[in-house]
Amino acid sequence: MIVKYYAYFRKDAGCKEATLLLAPMNALELLKTLSELHGQRLRKRLLTADMDDIHPDVILLIDGRNIDFIDGIRSMVGEDAVVSLFPRVAGG
């Protein structure tokens, strides 16, 4: 799968994009795996403190579809998927 990081997630991950050889997993499992790969700073941005949910400031797209409109944290991420991670921002 390909994981694309946007905004400050890029700095926290240390890259703009990563190609990972991972088995299919749900969205929450993927973010836990990414946290293990990239460290605590990214984990704090991606997951809640108890690591049981995705942080509310995260927008996660699987093949261009927001997981909020698929199956939430149980949305399956295939091994050939393109995942995009955006921080939720406000402005005008």
VOTOR-609293 format. One record per residue (C-alpha): residue in three letters; residue number from 1; y, x, z. Coordinates in Angstrom, 1 decimal, decimal comma. Each point is the difference from the previous one (the first is absolute). Last residue first. Layout:
REM VOTOR-609293
LOZA  rest   nr       y       x       z
LOZA   ala  NUM       Y       X       Z
...
//
This chain:
REM VOTOR-609293
LOZA  rest   nr       y       x       z
LOZA   gly   92    31,1   -11,3     5,9
LOZA   gly   91    -2,4     1,6     2,3
LOZA   ala   90    -3,3    -0,4     1,6
LOZA   val   89    -3,1     2,2    -0,2
LOZA   arg   88    -3,7    -0,5     0,3
LOZA   pro   87    -1,6     3,4    -0,5
LOZA   phe   86    -2,1     0,3    -3,2
LOZA   leu   85    -3,6     1,1    -0,4
LOZA   ser   84    -1,6    -0,4    -3,5
LOZA   val   83    -3,8    -0,1    -0,4
LOZA   val   82    -1,5     0,5    -3,4
LOZA   ala   81    -3,7    -1,1     0,1
LOZA   asp   80    -3,0     1,8    -1,6
LOZA   glu   79    -1,9     0,3     3,3
LOZA   gly   78     0,8    -3,6     0,8
LOZA   val   77     2,3    -1,1     2,7
LOZA   met   76    -1,1    -3,3     1,7
LOZA   ser   75     2,6    -2,2     1,7
LOZA   arg   74    -1,1    -0,4     3,6
LOZA   ile   73     3,5     1,0     1,3
LOZA   gly   72     1,5    -2,9    -1,9
LOZA   asp   71    -2,4    -1,9    -2,3
LOZA   ile   70     1,9    -0,2    -3,3
LOZA   phe   69     3,6    -1,2     0,2
LOZA   asp   68     1,0     2,1     2,9
LOZA   ile   67    -1,9     2,9    -1,6
LOZA   asn   66     2,8     0,2    -2,6
LOZA   arg   65    -1,4     0,4    -3,5
LOZA   gly   64     0,9     2,9    -2,2
LOZA   asp   63    -3,6     1,5    -0,2
LOZA   ile   62    -0,1    -0,3     3,8
LOZA   leu   61     3,5    -0,2     1,5
LOZA   leu   60     0,8     0,8     3,6
LOZA   ile   59     3,4    -0,8     1,4
LOZA   val   58     0,4     1,6     3,4
LOZA   asp   57     2,7    -0,9     2,6
LOZA   pro   56    -2,3    -2,4     1,9
LOZA   his   55    -2,3     2,9     0,9
LOZA   ile   54    -3,5    -0,7    -1,2
LOZA   asp   53    -2,3    -1,3     2,7
LOZA   asp   52    -2,6     1,1     2,6
LOZA   met   51     1,4     3,6     0,4
LOZA   asp   50     1,0    -0,8     3,6
LOZA   ala   49     3,5     1,4    -0,6
LOZA   thr   48     0,3    -1,9    -3,3
LOZA   leu   47    -0,8     1,8    -3,2
LOZA   leu   46     1,8     1,5    -3,0
LOZA   arg   45     3,1     1,6     1,5
LOZA   lys   44    -1,7     1,4     3,1
LOZA   arg   43    -3,0     1,2    -2,1
LOZA   leu   42     2,4     1,9    -2,3
LOZA   arg   41     1,4     2,0     2,8
LOZA   gln   40    -3,5     0,4     1,6
LOZA   gly   39    -1,6     1,9    -2,9
LOZA   his   38    -0,6    -0,1    -3,7
LOZA   leu   37    -3,8    -0,2    -0,5
LOZA   glu   36    -0,7    -1,9     3,2
LOZA   ser   35     2,9    -2,4    -0,7
LOZA   leu   34    -1,3    -0,5    -3,5
LOZA   thr   33    -3,4    -1,0     1,4
LOZA   lys   32     1,6    -2,5     2,4
LOZA   leu   31     2,1    -1,4    -2,9
LOZA   leu   30    -3,2    -0,4    -2,1
LOZA   glu   29    -1,9    -1,7     2,9
LOZA   leu   28     2,9    -2,5     0,3
LOZA   ala   27     0,0    -0,7    -3,8
LOZA   asn   26    -3,8    -0,7    -0,2
LOZA   met   25    -2,4     2,6    -1,3
LOZA   pro   24    -1,6     1,0    -3,3
LOZA   ala   23    -1,4     3,6     0,2
LOZA   leu   22     2,5     2,8    -0,1
LOZA   leu   21     0,7     2,8    -2,5
LOZA   leu   20     3,7     0,4     0,4
LOZA   thr   19     2,8     0,7    -2,5
LOZA   ala   18     3,3     0,4     1,9
LOZA   glu   17     3,5    -0,7    -1,0
LOZA   lys   16     3,6     0,8     1,0
LOZA   cys   15    -1,1     2,7     2,5
LOZA   gly   14     0,6     1,3     3,5
LOZA   ala   13    -1,3    -3,2     1,5
LOZA   asp   12     3,0    -0,4     2,4
LOZA   lys   11     2,4     1,1    -2,8
LOZA   arg   10    -1,4    -2,4    -2,5
LOZA   phe    9    -0,1    -2,8     2,6
LOZA   tyr    8     3,7     0,4     0,2
LOZA   ala    7     0,6    -1,7    -3,3
LOZA   tyr    6    -3,2    -0,7    -2,0
LOZA   tyr    5    -3,6     1,1     0,3
LOZA   lys    4    -2,6    -0,5    -2,8
LOZA   val    3    -3,7    -0,1     0,8
LOZA   ile    2    -2,4     0,4    -2,9
LOZA   met    1    -3,6    -1,0     0,5
//
